[in-house]
């Protein structure tokens, strides 16, 4: 019998980056303030980081503010319901 190895496969570097940032953005503190401060870790590639920032910036009602210390402040607003 062969095992399905794709189910047990560990996430790649980009997926790990996305999971890490998603946890920060979904934290209670970030959700209350509708903002989160994120930083690229030394083991994360600049290409992956830029790709993720581009995907975040594509979302409506999201603003990225680039800080002098290398951090990115992510702000968002909730759309008004009709």
C-alpha positions in Angstrom: 0.0 0.0 0.0 1.3 3.4 -0.9 0.8 6.4 1.4 -0.5 9.7 0.3 2.7 11.8 0.9 1.1 15.1 -0.1 -1.1 15.2 3.0 2.0 14.8 5.3 4.2 17.2 3.4 5.4 20.1 5.4 4.5 23.6 4.1 7.2 25.4 2.0 8.9 28.6 2.9 6.3 30.9 1.3 3.4 29.0 3.0 5.2 29.2 6.4 5.6 33.0 5.8 1.9 33.3 5.0 0.9 31.3 8.1 3.1 33.4 10.3 1.7 36.7 9.0 -1.8 35.4 9.1 -1.5 34.6 12.8 -0.2 38.1 13.5 -3.1 39.8 11.5 -5.7 37.5 13.0 -4.6 38.1 16.6 -7.1 39.6 19.0 -5.0 42.7 19.5 -4.6 43.3 15.7 -8.3 42.7 15.1 -9.3 45.2 17.8 -7.0 47.9 16.4 -7.4 46.9 12.8 -3.7 47.1 12.3 -0.7 44.9 12.6 3.1 45.4 12.5 5.0 42.8 10.5 8.7 42.2 9.9 10.6 39.9 7.5 12.6 37.3 9.4 16.2 36.7 8.3 15.4 33.2 7.0 12.6 34.5 4.8 13.5 35.5 1.2 13.0 39.0 -0.1 11.1 37.6 -3.1 8.6 35.7 -0.9 8.3 38.8 1.3 7.6 41.1 -1.6 5.1 38.6 -3.1 3.2 38.4 0.1 3.2 42.2 0.5 1.9 42.5 -3.0 -0.9 40.1 -2.3 -1.9 41.9 0.9 -1.8 45.3 -0.9 -4.2 44.0 -3.6 -7.0 43.8 -1.0 -9.6 46.6 -0.8 -9.5 48.7 2.3 -5.9 47.7 3.2 -3.0 50.1 3.5 0.6 49.3 4.0 2.9 51.8 5.7 6.6 51.2 5.3 8.6 52.1 8.4 12.2 53.3 8.8 13.0 50.3 10.9 12.1 47.8 8.2 8.7 47.0 9.6 5.4 47.2 7.7 2.3 48.5 9.4 -0.8 47.0 7.9 -4.0 48.9 8.4 -7.5 47.9 7.3 -11.0 49.1 7.5 -14.2 47.1 7.4 -16.5 47.9 4.5 -19.8 49.4 5.5 -22.8 47.1 5.2 -25.8 48.3 3.1 
